[in-house]
Amino acid sequence: MLKFDDKGLIPVIVQDAASGEVLMMAYANAEALRRTLSSGEVWFYSRSRQELWHKGATSGSILKVRSLAQDCDSDAILVRVDAAGPVCHTGNRSCFFQQFSRDDIE
């Protein structure tokens, strides 16, 4: 059984099925996961807009599901996908394009 947080959300890590590159992280609620399973395309829950979000609906960068897995604690989901284009809202292929340094935490 999945372990959702107190807001009914669970982190979802999106990974390119072919390359293994991590593309993004977002949150889903139970309904977003049901829609993901039934449609074969990734759905999330937008915390800022407080609504379901079909990834790529406006940008065209649809995420086609290749597989879904839960972690050992059942509190995170890994979705392996075929991405139709850049995944990040900045236009980058991945949201993880910024290098991290000590200055970012101090």
Secondary structure, 3 states (H helix, E strand, C coil): CCCCCCCCCEEEEEEECCCCCEEEEEEECHHHHHHHHHHCECEEEECCCCEEEECCCCCCCCEEEEEEEECCCCCCEEEEEEECCCCCCCCCCCCCCCCCCHHHCC
